[in-house]
Amino acid sequence: MKAGGFILRWLFAVLIVLITYNPTHYSLFHWLIPFENVQLPLKILASLVMLVVYIIFIRATFRSIGVLGILLATAVSATIVWLFIDQGWMSLENKTAITWIALIIVGTILGIGISWSHIRRKLTGQLDTDDLED
């Protein structure tokens, strides 16, 4: 996998997270809530498509890096945020910035999860395969 492949997967993961929710109020969440019957079939279709995309990304992430990998990626990300706050580069007062950072962290973890098999193969030469049921 080339760097461009990882960046594309990462951008797509961040994009789906930001389409689902973001502080600008232009998101699937803000379109759906408050629940109204206006454009109901379109809202249901969009929600189902996003659900399918999330299932693909979350399943790939759990299968590739597992719960431990997700916890470690979250811990590293949280420690970086803590460092930024401790150094005065970021403030807890700015809720919007914290929200954006949290969303990008979630997207980054999904992006790593969807790309991890490729990254691991490049680093170690080992190939991952899914278990096949007979």
N, C-alpha and C positions, 0 to 999 in steps of 0.2 A: 504494500500500500504506500502510495506517495503521500506527501504532506497535504496535497490538494484534496485527496480523498477524505482524510481525517477532518480537514477544515470544512469541507462540504457537509459531512455528517454532523459535525458539531454545530454548524450554522443552522442546519435543519432542526436539530434537537432544541436549540435555543429558540428558534422561530416558533416551533409548536408550543413551547411553554409560554412564550409571550403572546401568541394568538389566543391561548386559553385564558390568560389573565395578565394584566399589566396596569400600572397606576394611571395611565392616560385615559382610562375608561373606554378605550376602543379595543374591546376584547370579546371573546365568546361569552365569558362570564357576565360582563356588563350588558350584553345584548340579551341574554336569557333572563337576567334578574332585573327588575321584578317580572315574574312570570305573567305573560299575557298571551292571548290567543292569536295575536298578530303574527303572521308568517309562521305559524306553528309547524307545518310540515318541513319548512326550510330549517327551522331551528332544530328540530328533531334529527333531520338528515345531517346537519353540520355537527351536532353533538355525537351522533353515531360514528361519523367519519373520524372525529378526533379520538373517540374511544378506541377505535381500531388501531389508529396510529400509536396511541399511548400503550396499548397492549403489546404491540410489536416492540416498541422501544423498551418498555419496562421488562418484558420477558427476556429480551436480548441482554439487558443490563444485568438482571439477576443470574442468567445462565453464564455470562462471561466473567463478571467480577464478583458476583455473589453478595451476600449480606455484609460480609467482612469488608469487601472492597468498597461497597457503598458507604459503610460506616467510616472507613479510613479516608475516603475522598471527602466526606462531610466534615470529618475532624480536621483535615488539612485546610479545607476552605474556611471553616470557622476560626481556625487559628490565624489564618491570614487576615481575616476581617478583624479579629481581636488585635493583631499587630498594628493594623491601620488605625484603629481607634486609639490604641495605646500611644502611638507615635503622633497623634493629633492630626493625621491626614484625613480622618473621617470622624463624623460625630453621630452618636446615637439619636441626637435630636432630629436629624433629617430622616424621617420615616420613609419618604419616597426613595431616597438613595438606598436605604437598607432593603426595601422591597425589590428594587431593581437588582441589587447584588444577589439577594436570595434567589430570584428567578433565574439569573444567569448561572448561579451555582447549580441549581437543579438541572438546567439545560446542559451544563458542562458535564455533570455526572451521567446524564443520559447519553450525551455524545461520546464520552469515554466508554460507556457500556456497550454501545452499538459498534464501536470501533476496536474494542479491546482484543478480539481474536486476531485482527490484522496487525495490531501493534505488537502483541506477544509473539507472533510468528516472525516479525522483523527483528525483534530483540533476541529471541532465543532459538529461532529456527524450528520450534515445535509447532505442529499444526493441531488446532482444536477441531473436534468433530462433535456433532450432536449425537446423543444416544438414540439409536433406532430401535423401535419396538418391533419384534417379530410377530 
